[in-house]
Amino acid sequence: MDIKPNFFMRIKSEKQVFLLVLALTIAGPVQASTQSYVVKEQDTLTGILRALNYGETYAELVPFIDEIVKTNPGIFTGGDPNYVIPGSTITLPVNPNLVEPASISEPEPIEEPGPDPAPDRGPITRPMPIPDTPIIGNLQASTGRIEIRRDNETVAITGGKDLYARDVIFTGENSLAEITLLDNTRFLMGPESELTISVYNFEEPRSQGENVSGSLVASFRNGVIRTIPGLIGKFNENQFQIDSTLSATMKVRSTDFTVRSCNQVEVCGDLYGVAVAVQDGSISFKNDAAEIELKPDEFAQVQSTTRAPVRASLPEGFFDLQRDISGIQVAGSWWQQAIEYLKYLF
């Protein structure tokens, strides 16, 4: 007669063990964690993040890129996040897009299915915050998807939009945008480009012919832009420069030029790095290694922070903002071609 109580106690104990194992199996990890990635040849940081589902648009990836740069300072060539060193290990931030398994809880009442949720349309569409600083110009979205990031908020825009200093402008695939600043400086942005007007100071001249005082510093991170300076670029005492990747800087004096920045080896071809060509006027093109001056129809590019800018023949189609760069071929200058020929002979 003592068997029945012991039998029921054993059954109860086995049930508790079963429920505990079931709960641990279903619950799994409850906290997101960082992960590591070993860089392979031809990897790019944006390509790695897209492949691991951190986001699709460049605007979505920028916060993760900035965090990776802070936590992995030694994995980039020359400190440039566009150039990761093959074989290095990246510590990646927590990915908010990974679905975490739910823990065991009381069963919820079954509800009738409702309408499908609205699809995620990316950046917010509500009005952006208005900075307590003067408007510096206007952005016009010509075609495709254009986004502005301001104060850690990113919105997609159509039509026109006021611009403020430190606004970050992104153009999507097959998109074009035009920026006009108060001094009539114009930037024409091609597809998949990023531009920030980090410094802008301009004082209207009080009389005709008076020198204009001002400064303009822009940061160009990726893509293609055509720059047509306005009043600030007409006077030597003013600062007008565009900073790009690979420590490449363009100092401008009343000119018209196009610059491209491409950091994905598999799509850049001959235009890998930073390349610039002048249509009118002249610019100073330099990096940490050297500085050269470019005049109309002259072309040069930089492919490393430690190598000087190299002149070459102007590639056909370089000024076309919509052209597929895979079809643009760079031929060396006659002097470089002669050197290569001599190397071939001897």
Buried (B, 14 or more C-beta within 10 A) or exposed (E): EEEEEEEEEEEEEEEEEEEEEEEEEEEEEEEEEEEEBEBEEEBBBBBBBBEBEBBEBBBBBBBBBEBBBEEBEEBBBBEBBBBBEEEBEBEBBEBEEEEEEEEEEEEEEEEEEEEEEEEEEBBEEEEBEEBEEEEBBBBBBEEBBBBBBBEEEBBBBEEEBBBBBBBBBBBBEEBBBBBBBBBBBBBBBBBBBBBBBBBBBBEEEEEEEEEBBBBBBBBBBBBBBBBBBBBBBBBEEBBBBBBBBBBBBBBBBBBBBBBBBBBBEEEBBBBBBBBBBBBEBBBBBBBBBEEBEBEBEBBBBBBBBEBBBBBBBBBEEBBBBEBEBEEBEBBBBEEBEEEEEEEEEE
